[in-house]
Amino acid sequence: MDSDGDLDILTFNVAGGYLEYYQNQSIEKGYRADSLIFELEDPCWGRFYESGFTPAIDLAPTPSDCFNNLQTVEPRHSGSTVTALHLDDDCAMEVLLGDLSFDNLIALYNAGDCKRAWMNAQDINFPNYNAPAKVSIFPAAFHLDMNNDGHKDLIVSPNEGLNSENYNSLWFYANTQTDSEPIFSLQQKDLIVNQMIDLGSNSHPTFADYNADGLIDIIVGSGGYYKGIGTRDARLFHSKM
């Protein structure tokens, strides 16, 4: 996060809502970058609050404030998925958030500097300039070079294993520009999945001569493809040899 070569951590606090920044002190203390010496540098990184009740994020009006959540709410899950990356051409890092309660991806834009983050703008349907990610449910973004062109792309996938989309579950956005100022363009929603036999969640194959022709067939029992609102279309599949 501070461009010194060692690995830092952004994580929501145990109560959820505020993002904490733990700075790795390896380089500062004269060690190599592979050491793990973390200190809490900022308990309100970005100055925002993520309530989980609405897709929009609560932003602080100035970089010297931390958004003050005055309302009393029942305990909820702790935070969201977090991906730090550059979205505009400066040294300050932006973040992509995915919340358990929603299927949209949120981009928070950093108007602070390299040392102090301040999120003052947001895109609650990122990327709104292309095809917004709508992944059921609890989307998580991964920033990596998928097509080996030297630029980091974006993969969006569910972070919920039980009631989430299980076929169109790997959205691949190619970066058509640079890593410091990326433009993400949706290529497909079924990356890798479309190259395999995928019959849904909890698939279990067995082998038998189902039609008595002397050849072994495949019978697959499956929990089925995701149909929406946590439901799946469970069934048996038969493949003849």
C-alpha positions, 0 to 999 in steps of 0.5 A, a space after each residue: 500500500 505504501 510502495 515500499 515492496 513489502 506486503 501490507 493488509 487492508 481488512 474490515 474491523 471485527 465489528 464491520 463497517 470501517 476498513 483498517 490499514 495494517 502497515 508492514 514494518 519489514 522495510 522500515 525496520 531493516 528486514 527483507 520484504 518477506 518478513 511479516 511485522 504489522 502495525 495498525 497504521 489507520 483504523 479508518 482507512 479511506 475515511 468511509 463507512 460500509 453499513 451493508 444496509 444499502 449498496 452506497 458507501 457512506 463517505 466522509 466530507 473531508 480527508 481529516 474526518 472519519 465518517 461517524 456512524 451514529 445509528 445503533 444497529 444489530 450486529 452484522 457480518 464483518 465487512 466485505 471483500 476488498 481489492 486494492 488497485 489503481 483506477 486513476 493515474 496517481 499514487 493513491 490506491 482505490 478499492 473495489 468492495 463486494 458485500 454479502 447483501 448485494 450482487 454489485 461491485 462498488 469502486 471507491 475513488 481515492 482523492 487523498 495522497 500516497 500517505 493518507 487515503 480519502 474516498 470521495 467518490 464511488 461507482 456502485 455499479 462498477 464498471 458503469 462504463 462497460 457491463 457492470 458486474 452483477 454476480 449472485 451473491 457476495 462478489 469478490 474481485 481479483 486483480 491479475 493478468 489473465 491473458 498474459 499481455 502484461 496488464 492486470 485484468 479483473 476477475 469477479 466471482 462469488 464469495 458465497 459457496 452455498 447459495 451463489 451463481 455456480 456456472 456464470 461465476 467467473 466474469 473476465 474483464 480484460 484491461 484494455 489500457 494500463 495498470 495505473 489507469 485501467 479500462 476493464 471490458 467484459 469478455 465472458 461470464 464463464 471463464 474456465 467453466 465453459 471449457 469443462 464438463 460442469 453440471 452444477 454444484 455437488 455433481 457426483 458421477 457413476 458409471 453403468 451400462 444404462 441402455 444395455 448396449 454393452 458400453 459403459 455410460 455416465 450417470 451424474 447426479 447434480 445439485 444443479 445450476 443456480 436459478 436465482 434467490 438461492 435455488 438450483 435445478 437439481 437433476 440426473 444427467 445421462 451421457 451415452 458412450 
